[in-house]
Amino acid sequence: MSTTVGRASVNPPPPYGPPPAKRPRLKPRWGRIALLGGLAVLIIAVIAGISLYGYANGLDNDLKRTNAFSGLTGDRPAKAVEGALNILLVGSDSRDPDAKEDEANAWRADTLILMHVPADHKSAQLVSIPRDLWVVVPKSNSAACGDGSRAKINASFAFGGLPRAVHTVECLTDVKIDHVMAIDFGGFKEVTDALGGVDLYVDKTIKSIHKPHRVFTKGMMHMDGAQALDWVRQRYQFPRGDFDRVRHQQEFLKALMDKAASTGTVTNPGKLDNFLKSVTAAVTVDQDFSLSDMAVDLRSIRGSNLTFITSPNKGSETISGQSVVVSDREKAIALYKAVADDKMSEWMAANLKKPTS
């Protein structure tokens, strides 16, 4: 059976030797997913929420842009539903304290999320695509889906940059990508400082595992950008690990959004200008991306309207000497068809468990 979804999946080569032991199902990297999705919403929704259409229009000129669809003239999915939006969010951390020293300044695409916005523009579903997902990467930006070689999806960047990654995701999902937003997590520091810092609750007194090994004292703490970014990266000191980290990141994002929308920011031209410029400096977008249009279209979306999903998979296996993530073909096809047909509400009702009280 094929281990990837898409319009032209190719069967993997026969295994050699005994089959590998079944590995635990991978847990989603919720911390990074929430951080990326949250910053995307922060960029778009907060600007709309403070009624700055004209201001956002001017900020479009300040956005860094790239030709994310260069050479994609061949095998692309059709646009199925007008009004719905599919945005590929690419996350990197150029200032990741855990990065190896010789890679610290390299742009690393370590998170891929397909952000679907239904035609009514009242919510968004963010589908995380594991960076180690075993897929067919097209041999060129114009190659047909299936005409390529198998690799981890993250390798598509090395093969052909952002356009190859877009082509690979489209072949995998059969969903047409409308826009691309690449986000640098390190930009959170400047965003926070532009707002004058944020107040965050510290569950218990801990010492950071990253230099300069800050001490976070239990209780409400006012944090500047460096402190806040350090705090939301901590996980090992907490009993629930990543789950506690994502809760802290969500609290951080809420604090940022609340402060950005506060009277103290909106009525202070200097603070507002610094905030908006620091936010837009953290992203690179495609040539046709319009921040003003997005701000108007997505003005109803807030953190409570987001649903985080992981691309269905069977966990990790060893293939060709590599530890890779294997797609759950049938479940993934159903998910991405719902995205393409703008029927995610029906898919979520059938597939997502409701939280228990």
C-alpha positions as CSV (number, residue, x, y, z in Angstrom):
1,M,0.0,0.0,0.0
2,S,1.2,3.5,-0.7
3,T,2.5,5.4,2.3
4,T,1.5,8.8,1.1
5,V,-1.6,10.5,-0.1
6,G,-1.9,12.6,-3.3
7,R,-2.9,12.3,-6.9
8,A,0.0,10.1,-8.0
9,S,1.3,8.1,-5.1
10,V,4.0,5.5,-5.8
11,N,4.4,2.2,-4.0
12,P,7.5,2.0,-1.8
13,P,10.2,-0.5,-2.6
14,P,9.9,-3.9,-1.0
15,P,11.5,-4.0,2.5
16,Y,14.7,-5.9,3.1
17,G,15.1,-8.1,6.1
18,P,12.5,-8.4,8.9
19,P,9.9,-5.7,9.2
20,P,10.8,-3.0,11.8
21,A,9.2,-3.1,15.2
22,K,6.0,-1.0,15.4
23,R,6.8,2.4,16.9
24,P,4.6,4.5,19.0
25,R,2.3,6.9,17.1
26,L,3.9,10.3,16.9
27,K,2.4,13.0,19.0
28,P,2.0,16.4,17.2
29,R,4.5,19.1,18.0
30,W,1.6,21.2,19.6
31,G,3.9,23.8,20.9
32,R,5.3,24.8,17.6
33,I,2.0,24.4,15.8
34,A,0.2,26.7,18.2
35,L,3.1,29.2,18.1
36,L,3.0,29.3,14.3
37,G,-0.8,29.4,13.9
38,G,-1.0,32.0,16.7
39,L,1.4,34.3,15.1
40,A,-0.3,34.0,11.8
41,V,-3.6,35.0,13.4
42,L,-1.9,37.7,15.4
43,I,-0.6,39.3,12.2
44,I,-3.9,39.1,10.4
45,A,-6.7,39.3,12.9
46,V,-5.3,41.9,15.3
47,I,-4.8,44.4,12.5
48,A,-8.4,43.9,11.4
49,G,-9.6,44.0,15.0
50,I,-8.2,47.5,15.6
51,S,-9.8,48.8,12.4
52,L,-6.7,49.7,10.5
53,Y,-7.6,48.9,6.9
54,G,-5.7,51.9,5.5
55,Y,-2.7,51.2,7.8
56,A,-2.6,47.6,6.8
57,N,-2.6,48.6,3.2
58,G,0.5,50.7,3.7
59,L,2.2,47.8,5.6
60,D,1.9,45.6,2.5
61,N,4.8,47.6,1.0
62,D,7.0,46.6,4.0
63,L,6.4,42.9,3.8
64,K,9.3,40.7,2.6
65,R,8.2,38.8,-0.5
66,T,9.3,35.8,-2.5
67,N,8.1,34.1,-5.6
68,A,6.7,31.0,-3.8
69,F,5.0,29.7,-6.9
70,S,8.0,30.0,-9.3
71,G,7.7,27.5,-12.2
72,L,4.5,25.8,-10.9
73,T,2.9,25.8,-14.3
74,G,2.1,22.1,-14.6
75,D,0.3,19.6,-12.4
76,R,-1.6,21.8,-9.9
77,P,-5.0,21.1,-8.2
78,A,-8.0,23.1,-9.4
79,K,-9.6,25.7,-7.1
80,A,-12.6,23.8,-5.8
81,V,-14.5,26.4,-3.7
82,E,-14.4,30.1,-4.4
83,G,-14.0,32.2,-1.2
84,A,-12.2,29.5,0.8
85,L,-8.5,30.1,1.4
86,N,-5.7,27.7,1.8
87,I,-2.5,29.2,3.2
88,L,0.8,27.3,3.6
89,L,2.4,28.4,6.8
90,V,6.2,27.6,7.0
91,G,7.8,28.0,10.3
92,S,11.5,28.5,11.1
93,D,13.5,29.6,14.1
94,S,16.6,31.4,13.0
95,R,17.4,32.1,16.7
96,D,16.6,28.7,18.1
97,P,18.7,28.3,21.2
98,D,18.6,24.5,20.7
99,A,20.1,24.8,17.1
100,K,23.6,23.6,16.6
101,E,26.1,26.4,16.5
102,D,27.1,25.9,12.9
103,E,23.4,26.0,11.9
104,A,22.3,28.8,14.2
105,N,22.0,31.4,11.4
106,A,20.6,29.1,8.7
107,W,17.0,29.4,7.7
108,R,15.4,26.1,8.7
109,A,11.9,25.1,7.7
110,D,11.0,22.9,10.6
111,T,7.2,23.3,10.6
112,L,4.6,23.0,7.8
113,I,1.0,23.8,8.3
114,L,-1.9,23.9,5.8
115,M,-4.2,26.6,7.1
116,H,-7.7,26.3,5.7
117,V,-10.1,29.2,6.0
118,P,-13.7,28.3,5.0
119,A,-15.6,30.5,2.6
120,D,-17.5,32.1,5.4
121,H,-14.2,33.3,6.9
122,K,-15.4,32.7,10.5
123,S,-12.8,30.1,11.5
124,A,-9.6,28.4,10.5
125,Q,-8.3,24.8,10.6
126,L,-4.6,24.3,10.8
127,V,-3.3,20.9,9.6
128,S,0.2,20.2,10.7
129,I,2.2,18.2,8.2
130,P,5.1,16.3,10.0
131,R,8.4,17.4,8.6
132,D,9.5,13.8,8.4
133,L,6.5,12.6,6.4
134,W,7.6,10.2,3.7
135,V,6.4,11.5,0.3
136,V,7.2,11.7,-3.4
137,V,9.0,15.0,-4.0
138,P,8.5,16.1,-7.7
139,K,11.8,16.2,-9.6
140,S,11.1,19.8,-10.7
141,N,8.7,22.6,-10.0
142,S,6.8,21.8,-13.2
143,A,7.0,18.0,-13.0
144,A,3.9,15.9,-12.7
145,C,2.9,14.6,-9.3
146,G,4.6,11.2,-8.8
147,D,7.5,12.0,-11.1
148,G,10.2,12.4,-8.5
149,S,11.9,10.6,-5.7
150,R,10.9,9.6,-2.2
151,A,12.1,11.7,0.7
152,K,11.0,13.4,3.9
153,I,8.8,16.3,2.9
154,N,11.2,18.7,4.6
155,A,13.8,17.8,1.9
156,S,11.7,19.5,-0.7
157,F,13.2,22.8,0.4
158,A,16.7,21.5,-0.3
159,F,15.6,20.2,-3.7
160,G,13.9,23.3,-4.9
161,G,13.3,25.9,-2.3
162,L,9.9,27.2,-1.3
163,P,8.2,26.5,-4.7
164,R,9.2,22.8,-4.6
165,A,7.7,22.6,-1.1
166,V,4.5,24.2,-2.3
167,H,4.4,21.7,-5.3
168,T,5.1,18.8,-2.9
169,V,2.3,19.8,-0.5
170,E,-0.2,20.3,-3.4
171,C,0.7,16.8,-4.8
172,L,0.3,15.3,-1.3
173,T,-3.0,16.9,-0.5
174,D,-4.6,17.7,-3.9
175,V,-5.4,21.1,-2.3
176,K,-4.5,24.2,-4.2
177,I,-2.4,26.6,-2.1
178,D,-3.6,30.2,-2.5
179,H,-0.9,32.0,-0.4
180,V,2.3,31.3,1.5
181,M,3.5,32.8,4.7
182,A,6.9,32.0,6.2
183,I,7.3,33.0,9.8
184,D,10.4,33.4,11.9
185,F,9.6,32.4,15.5
186,G,12.5,34.6,16.7
187,G,10.5,37.6,15.7
188,F,8.4,37.2,18.8
189,K,11.0,39.0,20.8
190,E,10.7,42.2,18.8
191,V,6.9,42.0,18.8
192,T,6.8,41.7,22.6
193,D,9.2,44.5,23.1
194,A,7.3,46.8,20.8
195,L,4.3,46.3,23.1
196,G,6.3,47.1,26.2
197,G,6.4,43.5,27.4
198,V,3.6,41.2,28.7
199,D,2.4,39.9,32.0
200,L,2.4,36.1,32.3
201,Y,1.6,33.8,35.1
202,V,4.4,31.4,36.1
203,D,3.1,28.1,37.5
204,K,6.1,27.3,39.5
205,T,9.6,28.6,40.1
206,I,12.0,27.1,37.5
207,K,15.4,27.8,36.0
208,S,15.6,28.0,32.2
209,I,17.5,25.3,30.4
210,H,18.8,27.9,27.9
211,K,21.5,30.5,28.5
212,P,21.6,32.8,30.4
213,H,19.6,30.4,32.5
214,R,17.0,32.9,33.7
215,V,15.0,32.1,36.8
216,F,11.2,32.4,36.5
217,T,9.5,33.0,39.8
218,K,6.1,31.6,40.6
219,G,3.4,34.2,40.3
220,M,2.6,36.9,37.8
221,M,5.8,38.2,36.0
222,H,6.2,41.1,33.7
223,M,8.4,39.8,30.8
224,D,10.2,41.5,28.0
225,G,10.7,39.8,24.6
226,A,13.7,37.8,25.5
227,Q,12.2,36.5,28.8
228,A,8.9,35.7,27.2
229,L,10.4,33.8,24.3
230,D,12.6,31.8,26.7
231,W,9.6,31.1,29.0
232,V,7.4,29.6,26.2
233,R,10.2,27.3,25.1
234,Q,10.4,25.5,28.4
235,R,8.9,22.0,28.8
236,Y,11.2,19.6,30.6
237,Q,10.6,21.2,34.0
238,F,6.8,20.6,33.8
239,P,5.0,17.3,34.5
240,R,3.0,17.5,31.2
241,G,5.9,18.5,29.0
242,D,4.7,19.8,25.6
243,F,1.2,20.1,26.9
244,D,2.2,22.5,29.6
245,R,4.4,24.4,27.0
246,V,1.6,24.8,24.6
247,R,-0.6,26.1,27.4
248,H,2.0,28.7,28.2
249,Q,2.3,29.6,24.5
250,Q,-1.4,30.1,24.2
251,E,-1.4,32.3,27.3
252,F,1.5,34.3,25.8
253,L,-0.4,34.7,22.5
254,K,-3.6,35.8,24.2
255,A,-1.6,38.3,26.2
256,L,0.0,39.7,23.1
257,M,-3.3,39.9,21.2
258,D,-5.1,41.6,24.2
259,K,-2.3,44.1,24.6
260,A,-2.1,44.8,20.9
261,A,-5.8,45.5,20.8
262,S,-5.8,47.6,24.0
263,T,-6.4,51.3,24.1
264,G,-2.9,51.9,25.2
265,T,-1.6,50.5,21.9
266,V,-4.3,51.7,19.5
267,T,-4.2,55.3,20.7
268,N,-0.4,55.5,20.8
269,P,0.8,56.1,17.2
270,G,4.5,55.4,18.1
271,K,3.8,52.1,19.9
272,L,1.3,51.0,17.3
273,D,3.8,51.7,14.5
274,N,6.5,49.8,16.3
275,F,4.2,46.8,16.9
276,L,2.9,46.5,13.4
277,K,6.3,46.9,11.9
278,S,7.8,44.2,14.2
279,V,5.0,41.8,13.3
280,T,5.4,42.2,9.6
281,A,9.2,42.0,9.9
282,A,8.8,38.4,11.2
283,V,7.2,37.1,8.0
284,T,7.9,36.6,4.3
285,V,4.9,36.2,2.0
286,D,4.2,35.4,-1.7
287,Q,4.1,38.1,-4.3
288,D,0.2,38.4,-4.4
289,F,-0.4,38.3,-0.6
290,S,-2.3,41.4,0.5
291,L,-2.3,42.1,4.2
292,S,-5.1,44.6,3.9
293,D,-7.3,42.1,2.1
294,M,-6.5,39.4,4.6
295,A,-7.3,41.7,7.5
296,V,-10.7,42.4,6.1
297,D,-11.5,38.8,5.0
298,L,-10.4,37.3,8.3
299,R,-11.5,39.9,10.7
300,S,-13.7,37.5,12.6
301,I,-11.0,35.0,13.4
302,R,-9.4,34.8,16.9
303,G,-7.6,32.2,18.9
304,S,-10.9,30.6,19.9
305,N,-11.9,30.0,16.3
306,L,-8.8,27.9,15.5
307,T,-8.7,24.1,15.3
308,F,-5.4,22.3,15.3
309,I,-5.1,19.0,13.5
310,T,-2.2,16.7,12.6
311,S,-2.1,15.1,9.1
312,P,-3.2,11.4,9.8
313,N,-0.3,9.1,10.1
314,K,0.7,5.7,11.4
315,G,3.7,6.9,13.3
316,S,7.4,6.3,12.4
317,E,9.1,3.5,10.5
318,T,12.6,2.9,9.2
319,I,12.6,3.1,5.4
320,S,15.9,3.2,3.4
321,G,17.8,3.6,6.6
322,Q,15.8,6.7,7.7
323,S,13.3,7.2,10.5
324,V,10.3,8.6,8.7
325,V,6.6,9.3,9.4
326,V,4.2,7.1,7.3
327,S,0.9,8.6,6.2
328,D,-2.4,7.0,7.0
329,R,-3.5,7.0,3.4
330,E,-7.3,6.5,3.8
331,K,-7.7,8.9,6.7
332,A,-5.5,11.6,5.0
333,I,-7.4,11.4,1.7
334,A,-10.7,12.0,3.6
335,L,-9.2,14.9,5.5
336,Y,-7.7,16.7,2.5
337,K,-10.8,16.1,0.4
338,A,-12.8,17.9,3.1
339,V,-10.3,20.8,3.0
340,A,-10.5,21.0,-0.8
341,D,-14.3,20.8,-0.8
342,D,-14.6,23.2,2.1
343,K,-16.4,20.7,4.3
344,M,-14.2,20.7,7.3
345,S,-17.1,21.3,9.7
346,E,-18.6,17.9,8.7
347,W,-15.2,16.3,8.9
348,M,-14.5,17.7,12.4
349,A,-17.9,16.6,13.6
350,A,-17.2,13.1,12.5
351,N,-13.5,12.8,13.5
352,L,-12.7,15.1,16.4
353,K,-13.6,14.2,20.0
354,K,-15.4,16.8,21.9
355,P,-13.6,17.9,25.1
356,T,-14.9,16.5,28.3
357,S,-15.6,18.6,31.3
